[in-house]
Amino acid sequence: MSHKHARILLWIFVVGLGISAGAGLYETKTQMPRWVRSARANGLPSQVASSANTGMQFWLYTTALPLTLLTLASFFAIRFVDPETRKWWLIAAWASLGSQILTLAYFIPTLLQLSGGQETNARAVAFQWAQVNWFRHALSFVAWLSALQAFACFARMRRRRASRSAVSAERASRISEVELRA
């Protein structure tokens, strides 16, 4: 894998993390309050949880699964970048992996349980889901901001290489001028 391919993968990773973080925040601020507030003492009506389950209807296929694949690909691509970029990209990849594990292992199964009406203590589970969701958002934003920093490091390294090659070309032309004079 070349630097160009790694840069393209990082760019897609940054975009995917941004969409995921934004979607999670949207879901938390607009969708989740609708169904958490409607939870009654005897449980969460399954039709309310089902209608609020936008994750299985759309986001699972646009962010959760592709972002998991991008995260795993990132661990491979990190080997081909400079140490400064690698540091930030590793932070982003680990935070994203933590967020994806939480999403696939806890959030999706719990929401399916709530929407299926199988949970006996649905209100408590819904409130716990909402509280743990903030931790997932923190991981998503750490991943996104770290990936943005890695992308900035990549750009700085690219500028350094370009300036080094320009300096090398200038030195080569000076040396050839000196040789011609002699």
C-alpha positions in Angstrom: 0.0 0.0 0.0 1.4 3.4 -1.0 1.1 6.7 0.8 -1.5 7.7 -1.8 -3.7 4.7 -0.9 -3.2 5.3 2.8 -4.2 9.0 2.4 -7.4 8.0 0.5 -8.3 5.5 3.2 -7.7 8.1 5.9 -9.8 10.6 4.0 -12.7 8.1 3.7 -12.2 7.2 7.4 -12.5 10.9 8.4 -15.7 11.3 6.4 -17.2 8.1 7.8 -16.4 9.1 11.3 -17.9 12.5 10.8 -21.1 11.1 9.5 -21.2 8.6 12.3 -20.6 11.2 15.0 -23.2 13.6 13.5 -25.7 10.8 13.1 -25.3 9.7 16.7 -25.7 13.2 17.9 -28.8 13.7 15.8 -30.3 10.5 17.1 -29.5 11.5 20.7 -31.0 14.9 20.4 -34.0 14.3 18.2 -35.0 10.6 18.2 -34.1 9.2 21.5 -35.9 11.8 23.7 -39.1 10.9 21.8 -39.0 7.3 22.9 -37.3 7.6 26.3 -39.9 10.2 27.4 -42.7 7.9 26.3 -41.5 5.1 28.4 -44.2 4.3 31.0 -43.8 2.8 34.4 -45.0 -0.6 33.0 -42.4 -0.5 30.2 -41.5 0.9 26.8 -44.2 0.3 24.2 -42.5 -1.7 21.5 -44.0 0.3 18.6 -42.4 3.5 20.0 -39.0 1.8 20.2 -39.5 0.3 16.7 -40.4 3.6 15.1 -37.3 5.2 16.8 -35.1 2.5 15.6 -33.5 4.4 12.8 -30.2 2.5 13.3 -31.5 -0.8 11.9 -33.5 1.0 9.1 -30.6 3.1 7.7 -27.6 3.8 9.9 -26.5 0.2 10.3 -25.8 -0.1 6.6 -24.4 3.4 6.1 -22.1 3.9 9.1 -21.8 0.9 11.5 -20.8 -1.8 9.1 -18.7 0.3 6.7 -17.0 2.1 9.6 -16.1 -1.2 11.2 -14.5 -2.3 7.9 -12.7 1.1 7.6 -11.4 0.8 11.1 -10.0 -2.6 10.5 -8.4 -1.5 7.2 -6.9 1.5 9.1 -5.0 -0.9 11.4 -3.4 -2.3 8.2 -2.8 1.1 6.5 -1.2 2.7 9.6 2.0 0.8 8.9 2.6 2.8 5.7 2.6 6.3 7.2 5.0 8.5 9.1 5.2 8.2 12.9 3.4 11.5 13.7 0.4 10.5 11.5 0.5 7.0 12.8 0.1 8.2 16.4 -3.1 10.1 15.7 -4.4 7.5 13.3 -3.9 4.8 16.0 -5.8 6.9 18.5 -8.6 7.3 16.0 -8.7 3.7 15.1 -8.8 2.4 18.7 -11.5 4.9 19.7 -13.5 3.9 16.6 -13.0 0.2 17.3 -14.3 0.8 20.9 -17.3 2.7 19.5 -18.1 0.0 16.9 -17.8 -2.8 19.5 -20.2 -1.0 21.8 -22.6 -0.4 18.9 -22.6 -3.9 17.5 -22.4 -5.8 20.9 -24.6 -3.6 23.1 -26.6 -0.8 21.4 -28.1 -2.7 18.5 -29.0 -5.9 20.4 -30.5 -3.8 23.2 -32.6 -1.7 20.9 -33.8 -4.9 19.1 -34.8 -6.3 22.5 -36.6 -3.1 23.4 -38.4 -2.9 20.0 -39.4 -6.5 20.2 -41.2 -6.0 23.5 -39.3 -8.8 25.1 -37.7 -6.7 27.9 -39.5 -6.9 31.2 -37.8 -3.8 32.7 -37.9 -1.7 29.5 -37.9 1.7 31.2 -34.7 1.0 33.2 -33.0 -0.5 30.2 -34.0 2.4 28.0 -32.6 4.9 30.5 -29.4 2.9 30.9 -29.1 2.7 27.1 -29.4 6.5 26.9 -26.8 7.1 29.6 -24.2 4.7 28.0 -24.9 6.3 24.7 -23.0 9.4 25.8 -19.9 7.3 26.3 -20.2 6.0 22.7 -20.5 9.6 21.5 -17.4 10.6 23.3 -15.5 7.7 21.7 -16.9 8.7 18.3 -15.8 12.3 18.7 -12.4 11.4 19.9 -12.0 9.1 16.9 -13.2 11.8 14.5 -11.0 14.6 15.9 -8.0 12.3 16.1 -8.5 11.2 12.5 -8.8 14.9 11.5 -5.5 15.5 13.3 -3.9 12.5 11.5 -5.1 13.9 8.2 -3.5 17.3 9.1 -0.2 15.5 9.9 -0.4 13.7 6.6 -0.7 17.1 4.8 2.2 18.6 6.8 4.4 15.6 5.9 3.4 16.0 2.3 4.4 19.7 2.3 7.7 18.9 4.0 8.5 16.4 1.3 7.6 18.9 -1.4 9.8 21.6 0.2 12.7 19.1 0.6 12.5 18.1 -3.0 12.5 21.7 -4.1 15.6 22.4 -1.9 17.3 19.4 -3.3 16.6 20.5 -6.9 17.9 24.0 -6.1 21.1 22.5 -4.6 21.5 20.3 -7.6 21.2 23.2 -10.0 23.8 25.2 -7.9 26.2 22.3 -8.0 25.8 22.0 -11.8 26.4 25.7 -12.2 29.6 25.5 -10.1 30.8 22.5 -12.2 30.1 24.4 -15.4 32.2 27.4 -14.2 35.1 25.2 -13.3 
